[in-house]
Amino acid sequence: MSKRFFLALFCLIGLFSGAAGAAGAADDGIVLLTENFPPYNMAKNGKNFAKDENIEGIAADIVRETFKRAGISYSLTLRFPWERIYKLALEKPGYGVFVMARLPEREALFKWVGPIGPDDWVLLGKADSPITLSSLGQAHRYRIGAYKGDAIAQYLTQHGFGPVLALRDQDNARKLVDGQIDLWASGDPAGHYLARQEGVSGLKTVLRFNSAELYLALNKDVPDEVVVRLQAALDQLRKDGKVDEIMARYL
């Protein structure tokens, strides 16, 4: 066989090896999961499943920019329900989930990048609701709606409440208006945003009872070096004003 044949064969093998290497590099990226939690993360078509460019929101955009600046590959999928994607990120190496409230009971379960944004916890009532509260303890007599699996629902349960749970947080807006619940425990700005999406406006904040910061939570097997690079990239984005710029697009 001629030298020309072997040279062509060598180049062909190199071409396929390069393609396989590129595929392997993509496979090595972090698998990011999120949910519909406007205005932080949401499917552009409003469905409960979306991938990559079909996902938008404050956190989705911030996370994209963070990974881009850190030079780390990833895939992004929006799924439902929250409990499922939380469990996947907790148990599967190379997975992450956002946005998640960084609570003491979760601290040792994940590696954290953030904060991405604030999430004040509020009790919302109808515009004409006569309910007035000065402390959370006074709310025990009322029917409180919350989002199943969410940190707010867990907090209420731990403090002796029996919240009426919904599979979608936005369903609580309609339940409130229809009189199925007296108060809606949600986040701010998320609750008001979700209510508007459901055609419900004029809800009033009856009580602001907690304040949390929202993060990207990574499986504990994600290398520390990756976490450090992501955190440094996010810190630089915030310093450059990019985080404020993204938030202004949605709020």
FIGUBA-919730 format. One record per residue (C-alpha): residue in three letters; x, y, z. Coordinates in pm, whole numbers, plus 50000, padded with zeros to 5 digits. Layout:
! FIGUBA-919730
ALAXYZ...
END
This chain:
! FIGUBA-919730
MET500005000050000SER501225035249920LYS502315060850173ARG499465082650047PHE496925055950155PHE498375053350505LEU498465091150537ALA494795093450438LEU493915065250679PHE495795082450960CYS493945115250897LEU490605096950890ILE491315080051222GLY492345113551367LEU489105129451245PHE486945103151414SER489045104451730GLY488585141951745ALA484825138651705ALA484705112351978GLY486785134552201ALA484435163852145ALA481455141652227GLY483215129852540ALA483905165652647ALA480195173752609ASP479325142952812ASP481615155253088GLY479565187053135ILE477395193253438VAL473745183353403LEU471705212753529LEU468065208753625THR465495235353701GLU461745240153729ASN459115265853642PHE459705291953912PRO459095325953751PRO460685350253725TYR463855330753811ASN463455300953576MET460675291853333ALA459945274553004LYS459375298652717ASN456305278752609GLY454925276152964LYS455125238252964ASN456645216153235PHE459475204053011ALA462035224152818LYS465715222452727ASP468585246852688GLU467625277752483ASN463905271952550ILE464425281152916GLU464525317353033GLY464415337853352ILE466685356653590ALA468455326153728ALA468635307753395ASP470375337453234ILE472725342753528VAL473675305853536ARG474335305653160GLU476635335753188THR478385320653490PHE479175287853313LYS480235306352998ARG482655328653188ALA483985299053390GLY484545279053070ILE482595248953199SER480255228852976TYR476725220453082SER473285209652967LEU470105225653096THR466725208853138LEU463515221253296ARG461385193653447PHE458505187953686PRO457975182353977TRP460535199154204GLU460885168854430ARG462105147854137ILE464835171454019TYR465925178054379LYS466405140554429LEU468345137054103ALA470755164954197LEU471155150354544GLU471945115054426LYS473595117554082PRO477255127954042GLY477705156353796TYR474185170253849GLY473025203753981VAL469705221154045PHE468625257454072VAL467325278954220MET467325265454573ALA467105282554911ARG470305276155108LEU468945263955440PRO470865249355739GLU469325214855690ARG470485214455326GLU473935229255381ALA475905196655398LEU473905179555121PHE475225200254829LYS478005222754711TRP476785258154657VAL477285286154404GLY475635319554469PRO473725337954582ILE471825342254257GLY469005363254400PRO466775369854701ASP463595351654792ASP461655367855075TRP458925345955221VAL455505361655247LEU451895353755325LEU449725368155051GLY446035375955082LYS443325388754850ALA443165426154805ASP440045427955024SER441235402955286PRO440565415155642ILE443435393855780THR446165412955962LEU449185395856119SER452195407656315SER453785373256356LEU453685339456187GLY452275323256499GLN449055342656455ALA448455325056121HIS447745290656269ARG443985296456251TYR444025301355873ARG444195277955574ILE447575284255414GLY448405272655063ALA451985263454973TYR453995245954700LYS454685209054764GLY458375201754824ASP459315238454845ALA461425252055131ILE458545274455245ALA456175244855276GLN458815225455469TYR459395254855701LEU455695258155777THR455395220955848GLN458395222256082HIS456705250556271GLY453485232056333PHE451435242556032GLY449545219255803PRO449745237955472VAL447405229255186LEU449885217354924ALA449715223554549LEU451765206654277ARG452245240554108ASP452775272154310GLN450725293154066ASP447675271654141ASN447595288154483ALA446755321754326ARG443485308054192LYS442805288854515LEU443175321354707VAL440775340354484ASP438265311554490GLY438315310054871GLN439875275254895ILE442685289655108ASP442895320955324LEU446555328755269TRP449225318955019ALA452775312655143SER455095321054858GLY458215339954763ASP458585376154672PRO458865384754383ALA457825350054265GLY454295350054414HIS453195382954263TYR454735373553927LEU452965339653922ALA449655355554021ARG449825379953730GLN450535350953494GLU447295334953618GLY445345367053567VAL445245374953939SER446295409654052GLY446045431554358LEU447215405754613LYS448495421454931THR451375410955152VAL449835402355488LEU453125391855649ARG456805390255552PHE458175362755774ASN461535351655643SER464245360055395ALA466305334855200GLU468985336054933LEU468675314454623TYR471605293854493LEU472765268354241ALA473115235454433LEU475615210154297ASN475975173354378LYS478695167754637ASP480775147954387VAL481295178654166PRO485005187554206ASP485805216554437GLU487875232254159VAL484745234753942VAL482765250354225VAL485515276054289ARG485655285653920LEU481885289853902GLN481765310654218ALA484565333254094ALA482765337853761LEU479485346953934ASP481245371154168GLN482825388453867LEU479465390253687ARG477975407453989LYS480935431354014ASP480585439953645GLY476895448253689LYS475735419453470VAL473565404053742ASP471685436853795GLU471305440453419ILE469715405753390MET467345412053681ALA466215444953527ARG465095426453215TYR462495406753411LEU461415428853703
END
